[in-house]
Amino acid sequence: MTYKYVNPFTVAALAAGNNTLATVPTGTVYQVRSAKIHNPSAGVITIEIHIVAPAGSVASTNQIIKRPIAVNETYMCPELLNMTLVAGTTVVAIGQTLNAELSVAEVVQ
């Protein structure tokens, strides 16, 4: 078993629609170490983050975060801290032009 820190989604602007921040590979478990959202735009933008089970899709039932991000605000996403994600799970973010970053501890079995 190996254990290491990885950034499956480094700082990048979100596009319109669903943005995959990470998909946990087969034989692997992720533990979220940090996640942050920053709004560099001139207006308030709402972020949505979903934890989608294997073979699932984005829905209100798997939404973990939905909140407005003020101009120049950085939100540290405490809802995700230490969350364990099994193989096949996908982290999806919605919030066009927001900057996102995700860091995880990866355990390969």
C-alpha positions in Angstrom: 0.0 0.0 0.0 1.3 3.5 -0.9 0.3 6.8 0.5 1.1 10.2 -1.1 -0.3 13.7 -1.5 -1.6 14.6 -5.0 -3.4 17.6 -6.6 -5.9 16.0 -9.0 -7.1 19.5 -9.8 -4.7 22.4 -9.5 -5.7 26.0 -9.6 -7.8 26.6 -12.7 -10.9 28.5 -13.8 -14.1 26.5 -13.9 -15.8 26.3 -17.3 -19.6 26.5 -17.8 -21.5 23.4 -16.7 -20.0 20.4 -14.8 -16.3 20.4 -14.0 -14.7 17.2 -12.9 -12.2 18.1 -10.1 -11.2 14.4 -9.5 -12.2 10.9 -10.2 -10.8 8.3 -7.9 -8.9 5.6 -9.8 -9.6 1.8 -9.4 -7.7 0.3 -6.4 -7.4 3.8 -4.8 -9.0 5.8 -2.0 -8.7 9.5 -1.7 -8.9 11.5 1.5 -9.5 15.2 0.9 -6.8 17.3 2.5 -7.8 20.7 1.2 -10.2 22.3 -1.3 -10.6 26.0 -2.1 -12.6 28.2 -4.3 -11.7 31.8 -5.3 -13.8 34.4 -7.1 -11.6 36.7 -9.2 -14.6 38.1 -11.1 -16.5 41.4 -10.6 -19.7 39.7 -9.4 -21.0 37.2 -6.9 -21.0 33.6 -8.2 -22.6 30.5 -6.6 -20.4 27.4 -6.3 -21.9 23.9 -6.2 -19.8 20.9 -5.4 -21.2 17.4 -5.7 -19.7 14.0 -4.6 -21.0 11.6 -7.3 -20.9 7.9 -6.6 -19.6 5.4 -9.2 -22.0 5.2 -12.2 -24.0 8.1 -10.7 -24.7 11.6 -12.0 -24.8 15.2 -10.6 -28.1 15.6 -8.6 -29.4 17.6 -5.6 -29.0 14.5 -3.5 -25.2 14.4 -3.8 -24.7 18.1 -3.5 -22.2 18.9 -0.6 -21.8 22.7 -1.1 -24.0 25.4 -2.6 -23.1 28.9 -1.6 -22.4 32.3 -3.1 -18.8 33.3 -3.3 -18.3 37.1 -3.0 -16.0 39.1 -5.2 -12.3 38.4 -4.3 -13.4 35.8 -1.6 -11.6 32.6 -1.1 -13.7 29.8 0.4 -11.8 26.9 2.0 -14.6 24.3 1.7 -14.6 22.8 5.3 -17.4 20.5 4.2 -14.9 18.5 2.2 -12.0 18.3 4.7 -11.0 14.7 5.5 -13.8 13.3 3.4 -12.9 9.7 2.2 -13.7 8.9 -1.4 -13.8 5.4 -2.8 -12.7 4.2 -6.2 -15.0 5.5 -9.0 -16.2 8.5 -7.0 -16.1 11.8 -8.8 -15.9 15.3 -7.4 -17.8 17.8 -9.6 -17.9 21.6 -9.3 -20.2 24.1 -11.0 -19.4 27.8 -10.9 -18.2 29.3 -14.2 -15.1 31.5 -13.9 -14.4 30.6 -10.2 -10.9 29.3 -9.5 -10.8 25.9 -7.9 -8.1 23.7 -6.3 -8.3 20.2 -4.7 -5.6 18.4 -2.8 -6.0 14.8 -1.6 -4.0 12.0 0.2 -4.0 9.1 -2.2 -3.9 5.5 -0.8 -3.2 2.9 -3.4 -4.0 -0.6 -2.3 
